[in-house]
Amino acid sequence: MKAKVKERVNWPVTILLILGLITVIFPLYLTVVIAFKKPSEMTNSISGILSLPKSWSLANFAEAMQVTDFWRSLGNSILITVITVVISIILHSMIGYAIGRNKGKSKFYKFAYLYIVSGMFVPFAILMMPLVKQTSQMGIANAVGVVICYVVFYMPMNVLLYSGYLTNIPIALEEAARVDGASTWKTYWSIIFPIMKPMHATVAVLTALGTWNDVMTPLVIMSGSGMNTLPLAQLTFQTQFGTNYNLAFASYLLALLPILIFYLICQKQILNGVVNGAVK
């Protein structure tokens, strides 16, 4: 009989995983508990904050929806996010394809690649005031300007992912299409674009997460336009004299649901896209 090999527990990794799990679950637990509590149940003691609500009520959610004009703000957030994601997938995938297939043969494309990717290292704080003035002068200090800014902001990361993913697609597919008489444009849309579906899902989720949760860009560009996204509407819970945590956390949970559902729909494609999109 073969001797049974005892599996050793990798305690350092296990401890790190447990700590990581706690750091995720604990804030989520606090958010859910406080969202369902009445303001009178909130005390300064740790036990009062961590304890479960005496009665689970949806009153905070109803009031939060009313205060933030939830459905209108939700519609604005969805509109901006969807348009940004669609434009990003179409535009950034084409740029990534052009650069990915030519940067090894042309110094121009290599420079273009480095130039675009270098945008990842430019902090938003440096661009904030120039963008406010520029969008105002161009008459796009509104949702259109915000979408344009998002498309530009996420271009470096998305082009990096797309151009890296193309290294896993055999160029023989394109050569065969050209032999059959297909143009570069038809080859891209008929063969390459569908093959990049895992990367499309990855780019969609990363772009949607950043767009959905962003506060600063809509705040500085759409200020005074009368149009609020959900993160902007949620600023009403924070005043000079304090924060209404019960309503704020209820609103945060409501804002979490749409993007969580979107992530669950795309999750099967994300891991494959991230792994294959790594630059070799």
N, C-alpha and C positions, 0 to 999 in steps of 0.2 A: 504493500500500500504506500502511496505517496504521502509524505509528511505534509501536513497542512501548513501553509505559510501564513503566519500571522501578519495581518495588515497593520502597519503602524500609523497612528494618527499624526498627521502633520499639525502639531499644536500651534505653532506660530501663525500658519495660514488660517487655521480654524478660529483662533482668537481674533484675528483681523476681520474675518467674515462676520463673526458675532458682533464686534464693535461697529462694523459697517451697517449691519442690520438694525442695531439699536439706534444709530444716528438717523436712520431713515424712518423707523417706526415711531420713535418717541415724538418728533415734531408733528407727525401725522396724527398720532393719538391726541396730542394737545389740541390740534386744530379741530378735530371732530368733537372732542369733549366740550371745548369752550363754545363752539358754534351752536351746540344744543342747550347750553346752560342759559339761565336767566341772569341778568346783570346782578341781581341780589345774591346770587350764589357765588359770585366772584369775591374772594377774600385775598388778603395779602399773604396768607400762609401757604406753604407749598402743598399741604394736604388739601386745602380748599381748591387749588388750581388743578391738582391731579385727580381729584375725586370725580366719580361719574355724576352726571346730572340727576337731580332728584326726580325729575320728570322730563322725558324726551319730548321736546316740542319743536315744531317747525316755524314758530313765530319769528325767530331771528331771520330765517331765510326769506319769509314773506316781506318783512320790513326792509331787509337788505335789497331785495329786488325792487322795492318801491323807491328807496332812497337813491339807488344808482341808475334808475330808469333802465332796468336790466335788459329787457328785450331789445331796446334801441341800441344800447351799448354793445350787447352781444352781436347784433346784426352788423354794426360797424367793424367790430373786431374780426368777425368771420369774413366780411367783404375784403378788408385790407389783407388778411392772412391768405385767403384763397387766391386773390389776384397776384400777390407777391410770390406765392409758391408756384403758380402756373407759369408766370413770366420767368422765374428763376430756373425752373426745369428746362424750359424751351431754350432760353437764351444761354444759360451757363453750360448746358450740355453741348450746344453747337460750338461755343468758344473752347470748351474742353476737348472736343473732338478735333477741331482745327489745330489746336496747340499740341495735343497728345500725339497726333500723327505726323507732325512736322518739326517739333522742337529738337529732335535728334538729327535733322538734316539741314535746318536753317537757323542761322544765328538770330535772325529777326524774331522767329517764333520762340526761341529760347529766351531772348530778352523780354518778349511780351509775357511769357510765363512767369519769369522772375519778377517783372514789374507788377503784374496783377497779384501774385501771391504775397508780395511785400506789403500789400494793403492790410494784411492780417495784423501787422505790427503797429498800425497807426491807431492810437486810442481815440475814442469818440469825443473825449473832452476837448481835444485839439480842434476837431472839426465842427463842434457844436455851434459856436457863434458865427463862423463864416456861413454855415448852412442856413441858419436862421435868416441872415441878411439876404443870401442868394435866393432862397425860396420865396422870400417876400418880394424881392425885386422882379422875379420871374412870374409872379402871380400864382404860384403853386404852394402857398402856405396852407395846404389842406391835405386831404387824404391822398391826392395824386402825388404830391411832393413826398409824403411819407412812404408810399409804395416805391417811388423811384429811389429814395435813399436806401430802403431795405434791399432792393435788387442790387445796388452797388455795394452795400456793406457785406452781403453774403457771397458776393462774386468770388473773392479770393479762396475761401474754403471750398466752395462748390466746384470751382475750376480745378483746384488741387485734387479733389475726389474723382471728378470725371476723367481727368487726364490720366490719373493713376489707374482707374478701372479699365481704361482702354488697353493697357498693357496686357490684360488677360483675354482680349478679343483678338483672335488670329486675323492678321491682315489678309490672309488667303481668301477670306469671305468676301472682302471688298474687291480683290483682284478677279475673283470668279464672276462677281456682278458686273464688273467693267467689261469682261470678255463677252458677257451676254448683252452688252450695249447699254447698261444702266449708267446714268450720270452720277456724279458725286452727290448731288442733292438727293436723288432718288435712292441711292445706296444708303445714305445716312438714315433717311426716314423709313425705309422699308426693311433694313437689316440691322443697322447699328442701334438706332433709337429703341426698338423693342428689346434688343438683347440687354440694354442697360437698365432694364426694369428694376432690379435690386438697388442700383444706385439712385434711380429716380425716387424710390421709396425712402432711402436714407436721406437724400437731400431734402425731400419734402418734409420729413419729420424734423430735421435739424433746423431748417428755415422756419417752419411753422412754430416750433417751440420758441425760437428767438423772437419772432414777430409777435406772437400771441402774448408773451410775458413782458415785452418791452414797455417801459414807461417814458424814458427820457426823450426818445425821438418824437412821439406824438405830442409830448408836453411842450417841447420847445418850438415845434413847427406848427402844430394845429392850435396853439394857444389863442383863444379868442375867436376861433372859427365856429364855436357852438357844437362841434362834433366830438364826442367822447368815445374812446375805446374802454373796454372793461377795466384795465389797469388804471386809466385816468379817472374813471368814475369812482374807483375804490379809494382814491385819495381823499374823498369827502369824509371818510371815517377818521382821518388823522387831522386833528386841529391843533391850534397853538397850545391848548390847555390839556390835551390828552387824546387817547385813542379809544374808540368804542370797539373793544376786542371781540365781543360777542357777534356784532353785526359784521365786522371786518372779516372774521374767520368764516362766518357763514357765506359771505360773498366770495371768499377765496375758494371755498369748496365748489360753489356753483361755477366759478370760472375754470376750475380744474377739470370738470367733467368732459366738456367738448374735446379738449386737446388730449385727454386720456383715452377717450374712445378712438380718436384718430390714430393715436400711437398703437393701440391694440390691433387695429385693422392692418397697419403696415409692419408690425413687428416681425413677421415671418421673413420679410425681405431685408430688414435692416442689417442683421448680423452678416449676412452674405455680402451685402453691399460694402460694409465697413471693412471687412477682411480683404475682399478683392480690390478695394479701392486704395489699399496701402501702396505707396510708391515703392517699386522694386529698385 
